[in-house]
């Protein structure tokens, strides 16, 4: 069941619905706010829309890098599993 959360990002109060739990929502909000602060500290822009876009791009970049790593690991596991199955079948014969 989704619960309503009142969060603050980029100085804006926002209501969101989530069924992920309090701790998860807090972790995500903290992560986004940390990314926003990182952008604000490394750029001279004060435009909140630009900061939000840059933070979103950085988060998306991290996501796709992690996704690629996960896919590579899954492919490696699949190859190793197939190799093990092949070895087991050879031993049985």
Residue pairs with C-beta under 8 A, 6 or more apart in sequence:
1 19
2 17
2 18
2 19
3 17
3 18
3 19
3 22
4 15
4 16
4 17
5 15
5 16
5 17
5 18
5 22
5 25
6 13
6 14
6 15
7 13
7 14
7 15
7 16
7 25
7 29
8 14
8 29
8 33
9 29
9 32
9 33
9 36
10 36
10 48
10 51
10 52
11 48
16 25
18 24
18 25
20 28
32 55
32 59
35 55
35 58
35 59
36 51
36 52
36 55
38 55
38 58
39 51
39 54
39 55
39 58
40 51
43 50
43 51
43 54
45 51
45 54
